[in-house]
Amino acid sequence: MFPHERSLVKKMQGKPFALLGVNTDGNLNQVKSDLKKENITWRSWYDGQGGPICSKFAVRSFPTIFVLDEKGVIRYKNVRNEQMDQAVETLVKDLEKRSPKESASADEKSSEDKPTASDDKPAASGDKPAASGEENKSAAAIGFNVGNRAPEISGKDADGKTFKLSEYRGKVVVLDFWGFW
């Protein structure tokens, strides 16, 4: 998974995108060493085994992946490799179309208002991407299913620095629960 994630991070460099991890290994010193060895450059919370973040998200298998839109709404669940790339690219493209930097006319509807081919296809886990519209608003219910806003995460990375998921609002986020085990 790491080589693919590295390539995604590189491909999305300079775009409104972030890959964030939740590391579930038991030994913090070993995690620090492995992060360097495996060239893991994206930020990860260190949650330990059975930690509070995994418990809060009811994660039972690894990796568990959530793809969030710029509002923190879960749009895809458990997509991997090419499916993850497609999900990210679609959301980033839609976000960039709506960006104030773009000079789209007011008459044009954003792709958020139009169904896409991916809206009809189940993701790898059997979950469908969130349909556009009401459930994509930032006021969406908080939960773990596609169409819900992801709960806040606040915790420390392997270096002991605290950060929050909400700091990444405005970007498409891949939230990956993982470990070296």
C-alpha positions in Angstrom: 0.0 0.0 0.0 2.8 2.4 0.8 4.2 2.7 -2.8 0.8 3.4 -4.1 0.1 6.0 -1.4 3.5 7.7 -2.1 2.6 7.9 -5.8 -0.8 9.4 -5.0 0.8 12.0 -2.7 3.3 12.9 -5.4 0.6 13.1 -8.1 -1.6 15.3 -6.0 1.2 17.7 -4.9 0.0 21.3 -5.2 -3.6 20.2 -5.3 -6.2 20.7 -2.5 -5.5 17.2 -1.1 -4.1 15.5 2.0 -3.4 11.9 2.9 -3.7 11.4 6.6 -3.1 8.2 8.5 -4.1 6.7 11.8 -1.2 4.4 12.9 -2.2 1.5 15.0 1.2 -0.1 15.9 2.0 -0.8 19.5 5.6 0.5 19.8 6.0 4.3 19.2 9.8 4.1 18.9 9.5 1.3 16.3 6.9 3.4 14.4 9.3 6.4 14.3 12.0 4.2 12.9 9.7 2.5 10.3 8.3 5.9 9.2 11.8 6.9 8.1 12.7 3.5 6.7 9.5 3.3 4.6 9.7 7.0 3.6 6.2 7.7 5.0 5.9 11.5 4.4 2.2 12.1 5.1 1.0 13.0 8.5 -0.4 10.2 10.8 -1.9 10.2 14.2 -0.2 7.7 16.5 -3.2 5.8 18.0 -1.5 2.6 19.2 -3.2 -0.7 19.4 -6.9 -0.4 20.2 -6.5 3.4 20.6 -9.2 6.0 21.0 -9.4 7.1 17.3 -9.8 3.5 16.0 -12.4 2.9 18.7 -14.3 6.1 17.9 -14.4 5.1 14.2 -15.3 1.5 15.0 -12.4 0.3 12.8 -12.1 -3.5 12.9 -10.0 -4.3 9.8 -7.0 -2.8 8.2 -6.4 -0.9 6.2 -9.7 1.0 6.5 -9.9 4.0 4.2 -12.3 6.9 4.1 -12.2 9.5 1.4 -13.6 12.9 2.5 -14.7 15.8 0.5 -13.6 19.3 1.3 -16.4 19.7 3.8 -15.4 16.6 5.7 -18.2 14.4 4.4 -17.4 10.8 3.7 -17.8 10.3 0.0 -16.1 6.8 -0.4 -15.2 4.0 1.9 -12.6 1.3 1.6 -11.5 2.1 -1.9 -7.9 1.1 -2.8 -5.4 1.6 -5.5 -7.0 2.7 -8.8 -10.4 3.2 -7.2 -8.9 5.4 -4.5 -7.1 7.4 -7.3 -10.3 7.8 -9.2 -12.2 8.9 -6.1 -9.6 11.5 -5.2 -9.2 12.8 -8.7 -13.0 13.2 -9.1 -13.4 15.1 -5.8 -10.4 17.3 -6.4 -11.5 18.1 -10.0 -15.0 19.0 -8.7 -13.5 21.1 -5.9 -11.2 23.0 -8.3 -14.1 23.6 -10.7 -16.0 25.3 -7.8 -12.9 27.2 -6.6 -13.2 31.0 -6.7 -10.0 31.1 -8.7 -11.8 29.5 -11.6 -13.7 31.8 -13.9 -16.8 29.6 -14.4 -20.0 31.4 -15.2 -22.8 31.5 -12.7 -25.0 29.7 -15.1 -22.8 26.6 -15.0 -23.7 24.0 -12.4 -20.9 22.4 -10.5 -20.5 18.7 -10.8 -21.7 18.5 -7.2 -25.2 19.1 -8.7 -24.9 16.5 -11.4 -24.8 12.8 -10.9 -21.6 11.2 -12.1 -20.9 7.7 -13.5 -19.2 6.9 -10.2 -22.4 7.7 -8.2 -24.0 4.5 -9.7 -21.1 2.2 -8.9 -20.5 0.6 -5.5 -17.1 1.2 -3.9 -15.0 -1.8 -3.0 -16.7 -2.2 0.3 -20.1 -2.2 -1.3 -20.8 1.4 -0.2 -21.8 3.8 -2.9 -20.3 7.2 -3.1 -22.4 9.9 -1.5 -25.0 11.3 -3.9 -24.7 15.0 -4.4 -27.0 17.4 -2.7 -28.3 17.6 0.9 -26.1 15.0 2.4 -23.0 16.7 1.1 -23.5 19.9 3.0 -21.3 20.6 6.0 -24.3 20.2 8.2 -24.5 16.5 7.3 -25.0 14.1 10.2 -21.8 13.0 11.9 -21.2 9.3 11.4 -19.1 6.6 9.7 -21.2 5.9 6.6 -20.9 7.4 3.2 -22.8 10.7 3.2 -22.1 11.5 6.9 -19.6 14.0 8.1 -16.6 12.3 9.6 -16.2 12.9 13.4 -13.4 15.2 14.5 -10.1 13.6 15.2 -7.6 15.3 17.5 -4.4 13.5 18.6 -0.7 13.4 18.4 1.6 12.3 15.6 4.6 10.1 16.2 6.6 13.3 17.0 4.1 14.2 19.7 2.6 17.2 17.8 -1.1 17.6 18.2 -3.3 18.1 15.1 -6.9 17.9 14.1 -8.8 16.5 11.1 -10.7 19.8 10.9 -7.5 21.6 10.0 -7.7 19.9 6.6 -11.2 21.3 5.7 -11.1 22.7 2.2 -9.1 19.8 0.9 -10.0 16.3 -0.2 -8.7 13.9 2.4 -7.8 10.3 2.3 -8.1 9.0 5.9 -6.2 5.7 6.2 -6.2 3.5 9.3 -3.1 1.5 9.0 -0.1 -0.2 10.7 3.3 -1.6 9.9 2.6 -4.9 11.7 
